[in-house]
Amino acid sequence: MLRIENVPRPSPGVGQVLVKVAATSVNLSDWETLRGSPMYSRIGGPRFPARRILGSDIAGWVDAVGPTVTRFRPGDAVYGDNLALKGGFAEYAIAPESALAPKPPALTFAEASTIPQAGVIARQGTDGATAGQRVLINGAGGGSGSFAIQLAKRLGAEVTGVDNADKLDFMRSVGADKVIDYRSEDFTRSGPYDLILDLVAHRSVFAYRRALAPGGRYRCVGGSVRALLRVLTIGSVIGRLTHRRLGVLAVKEGPTHFEPVAELCAAGDLRIHIDRTFTLDQVPQALAWVGEGHALGKVIVSVN
């Protein structure tokens, strides 16, 4: 149950920045935290009083800074992934100085807010792909997926995108060479692939292994707890025995990791796809649009 409340304007503490939010992008992690599923999404979720307001990928202006903050001053345009504190679906949010970076002038606040989480997952998930390799991205029609398709293509890979039938044309428009509707075709029987980035893991490790070429790599981020545990345990063993690598992508956060993606977007080398923009009072609809799998690319909540 979500509702709008009037709450006191927060004050930044040591090493913190108060951001007047202009836009916050919606991530699948927001929907998962709201619902408390998978189980790991309950950690630090809205049931903790200090984190009752969701929204982590924020962009806006610095309104005030706390003690020891040296990189920013009031009026600076910033963006970042405020995953630790959240609070982006509000007019003001507190964020650690270390989570923020100066917003590139070439990007709007809405565009900048799409990058910190989705862009990093896509960049790290496709890292190591090379020209001529076959890359498959499961869940390619969403925010991270649309970035991942483009990044893999920039590396010269042949990319297959997997999602529901309503997203096939979108994945092609982003650059996918081949597309698969997971409801009518089993992508684990369509390979073999040199790299699989799975954004919605729920299949067995034996199916993933079957889809990999010898020496291939499978990386998942997100998905059911059962699937992730199987990849970490059984998948690791099966991978070593069959000369394949199956593992969970440990996403590294922070400006060092999302600024390179923003630079590509600002230069026009990477396109940002914003599906819909919602207002602050429409946050429930925005979350449902992403969580129920309708979004083509990124969804934005425009705050100011």
C-alpha positions in Angstrom: 0.0 0.0 0.0 1.5 3.3 -1.1 0.3 6.7 -0.2 1.5 10.3 -0.4 2.5 12.0 2.8 3.8 15.4 3.9 7.0 14.7 5.8 9.6 17.1 7.2 12.4 18.1 4.9 15.4 16.0 5.8 18.7 17.5 6.9 22.0 16.2 5.7 24.4 14.7 8.2 28.1 14.2 8.0 29.2 13.3 4.5 25.7 13.6 3.2 24.0 15.8 0.6 20.4 17.0 0.5 19.2 16.7 -3.1 16.1 18.5 -4.5 14.9 15.8 -6.7 14.0 16.5 -10.4 13.6 12.9 -11.6 14.0 9.4 -10.3 14.0 6.3 -12.6 12.2 3.2 -11.6 14.1 0.0 -11.2 12.9 -3.6 -10.8 14.6 -3.5 -7.4 12.1 -0.9 -6.3 9.2 -3.2 -7.2 10.8 -6.1 -5.5 11.5 -4.1 -2.3 7.9 -2.9 -2.3 6.6 -6.5 -2.5 9.3 -8.1 -0.4 10.0 -10.7 -3.0 12.5 -12.3 -3.6 13.3 -12.6 0.1 16.6 -10.8 -0.1 14.8 -7.6 -1.3 13.4 -7.2 2.3 16.8 -6.3 3.7 16.7 -2.5 4.2 13.3 -2.2 2.6 10.4 0.1 3.4 9.6 -1.8 6.6 12.6 0.0 8.1 11.3 3.4 9.2 14.4 5.3 7.8 13.7 3.8 4.3 10.0 4.1 3.9 10.4 6.1 0.7 11.6 4.0 -2.3 13.5 5.2 -5.3 17.3 5.1 -5.7 18.3 6.4 -9.1 18.0 10.1 -8.5 18.9 13.3 -10.4 18.4 16.9 -9.2 20.1 19.9 -7.6 22.1 20.1 -4.4 20.0 21.9 -1.9 22.3 21.7 1.2 25.4 19.8 2.2 26.4 18.3 5.5 29.7 18.6 7.4 32.9 17.2 5.6 31.2 17.4 2.1 33.7 19.0 -0.3 32.8 17.9 -3.8 29.4 19.6 -4.0 27.8 22.9 -3.1 24.2 24.2 -3.3 22.9 24.6 -6.8 25.1 21.8 -8.4 23.3 19.4 -10.7 23.9 15.9 -9.6 22.8 12.3 -10.2 23.5 8.9 -8.7 22.4 5.6 -7.3 21.2 6.2 -3.8 20.6 2.5 -3.1 21.7 2.6 0.5 19.3 5.3 1.6 16.7 5.4 -1.2 14.1 8.2 -0.8 14.0 9.2 -4.5 10.2 9.3 -4.8 10.0 12.5 -2.9 10.7 16.2 -3.4 13.9 16.0 -1.3 16.3 13.1 -0.7 19.4 12.5 1.5 22.3 10.8 -0.3 25.9 10.1 0.6 28.4 12.4 -1.1 30.1 9.3 -2.4 27.0 8.1 -4.3 26.7 11.2 -6.4 28.4 12.7 -9.5 28.0 15.9 -11.4 25.3 15.6 -14.1 26.6 15.8 -17.6 25.3 19.0 -19.2 24.3 17.2 -22.3 21.8 15.0 -20.4 18.5 16.0 -19.0 17.7 15.1 -15.4 15.4 12.4 -16.6 18.0 10.9 -18.8 20.7 11.0 -16.1 18.4 9.2 -13.7 18.2 6.2 -16.0 21.9 5.4 -15.9 23.3 4.7 -12.4 21.8 1.3 -11.7 20.7 0.0 -15.1 23.7 1.3 -17.0 26.2 -0.3 -14.5 24.4 -3.7 -14.6 24.5 -3.6 -18.4 28.2 -2.6 -18.6 29.5 -5.1 -16.1 27.2 -7.8 -17.4 28.5 -7.5 -20.9 32.1 -6.9 -19.9 34.5 -9.2 -21.8 32.3 -9.8 -24.8 34.3 -9.7 -28.0 33.7 -9.3 -31.7 32.0 -12.4 -33.3 30.8 -13.8 -30.0 27.2 -14.9 -29.5 25.6 -13.0 -26.6 22.2 -13.6 -25.1 20.4 -11.2 -22.8 17.4 -12.5 -20.9 15.1 -9.7 -19.9 16.5 -7.5 -22.7 13.4 -5.3 -23.2 13.8 -3.4 -19.9 16.1 -0.7 -18.7 19.3 -2.7 -18.1 18.5 -4.9 -21.1 18.2 -2.0 -23.6 21.6 -0.7 -22.4 23.2 -4.2 -22.5 22.1 -4.8 -26.1 23.8 -1.6 -27.2 26.9 -2.2 -25.2 27.3 -5.8 -26.5 26.8 -4.6 -30.1 29.5 -1.9 -29.6 31.9 -4.7 -28.7 31.1 -6.5 -31.9 29.0 -9.3 -30.6 26.0 -11.0 -32.2 23.1 -10.3 -29.7 20.0 -12.2 -29.0 17.4 -10.6 -26.9 14.8 -12.5 -24.8 11.6 -11.0 -23.4 7.8 -11.2 -23.9 6.2 -10.9 -27.3 5.2 -7.2 -26.8 8.9 -6.3 -26.6 10.3 -8.0 -29.7 10.1 -5.0 -32.0 11.6 -2.8 -29.3 14.6 -5.1 -28.8 15.2 -5.1 -32.6 15.0 -1.3 -32.7 17.7 -1.1 -29.9 20.0 -3.3 -32.0 19.3 -7.0 -31.2 20.2 -9.3 -34.1 17.8 -11.9 -33.0 14.8 -11.9 -30.6 13.0 -14.6 -28.7 9.6 -14.6 -27.0 10.3 -16.7 -23.9 6.6 -17.7 -23.7 6.8 -19.6 -27.0 10.5 -20.6 -27.3 13.0 -22.0 -24.8 16.1 -19.8 -25.2 18.2 -22.4 -23.4 17.8 -24.7 -26.5 18.7 -22.0 -29.0 22.4 -21.6 -28.4 25.1 -22.2 -27.8 26.1 -18.8 -26.6 29.5 -17.5 -25.5 27.9 -15.1 -22.9 24.5 -15.1 -21.2 23.4 -12.1 -19.1 20.3 -13.2 -17.2 18.4 -10.3 -15.6 15.5 -12.5 -14.5 17.0 -15.8 -13.5 14.6 -18.6 -12.7 15.6 -21.6 -14.7 17.7 -24.6 -13.7 21.5 -24.5 -13.9 21.4 -27.5 -16.2 19.4 -25.5 -18.7 21.8 -22.6 -18.5 24.8 -24.9 -18.9 23.1 -26.4 -22.0 22.8 -23.0 -23.6 26.5 -22.2 -23.1 29.3 -23.0 -25.6 32.5 -24.6 -24.2 34.4 -21.8 -22.4 31.2 -19.7 -22.3 30.0 -17.6 -19.3 26.7 -17.2 -17.6 26.0 -14.2 -15.4 22.8 -13.6 -13.5 21.7 -10.5 -11.6 18.3 -10.7 -9.9 15.8 -13.5 -10.0 14.4 -16.0 -7.5 16.4 -16.9 -4.4 16.3 -20.5 -5.4 17.7 -19.8 -8.8 20.5 -17.7 -7.4 21.5 -20.2 -4.8 21.6 -23.0 -7.4 23.8 -20.9 -9.6 26.2 -20.2 -6.7 26.4 -23.8 -5.6 25.5 -26.5 -8.2 26.2 -24.1 -11.1 29.7 -23.4 -10.0 30.5 -27.1 -9.8 28.9 -28.0 -13.1 30.6 -25.1 -14.8 34.1 -26.2 -13.7 33.4 -29.8 -14.7 32.2 -28.8 -18.2 34.6 -26.0 -18.9 32.0 -23.3 -18.5 31.5 -20.5 -16.0 28.2 -20.0 -14.2 28.0 -17.3 -11.5 26.1 -14.4 -10.0 27.1 -10.9 -11.1 28.4 -9.0 -8.1 27.5 -5.4 -9.2 30.0 -2.7 -8.2 28.3 0.6 -7.4 29.2 4.2 -7.5 30.2 7.0 -9.8 33.4 5.2 -11.0 31.2 2.6 -12.5 28.2 4.6 -13.9 30.0 7.7 -15.2 31.6 5.8 -18.1 28.1 4.9 -19.3 26.9 8.4 -18.9 29.8 9.6 -21.0 28.7 7.3 -23.8 25.2 8.6 -23.5 26.2 12.2 -23.5 28.4 11.6 -26.6 25.5 10.0 -28.4 27.2 6.6 -28.6 24.6 5.0 -26.4 20.9 5.8 -26.6 18.6 6.3 -23.6 15.1 4.8 -24.1 12.5 6.4 -21.8 9.2 4.5 -22.2 6.9 6.6 -19.9 7.1 9.4 -17.5 4.9 9.5 -14.4 4.3 12.2 -11.8 5.0 11.8 -8.1 1.3 11.0 -7.3 1.5 8.2 -9.9 4.4 6.3 -8.3 2.2 3.2 -7.7 1.3 3.0 -11.4 5.0 3.6 -12.3 6.1 0.7 -10.1 3.4 -1.6 -11.4 4.3 -0.8 -15.0 7.9 -1.9 -14.4 7.2 -4.7 -12.1 4.6 -6.3 -14.3 6.9 -6.3 -17.2 5.4 -3.7 -19.5 8.2 -1.2 -19.7 10.2 -0.7 -22.9 13.5 0.6 -21.6 13.3 3.0 -18.6 10.4 4.5 -16.7 10.8 7.9 -15.0 9.0 9.6 -12.1 9.2 13.4 -12.7 9.3 15.0 -9.2 9.8 18.7 -9.9 
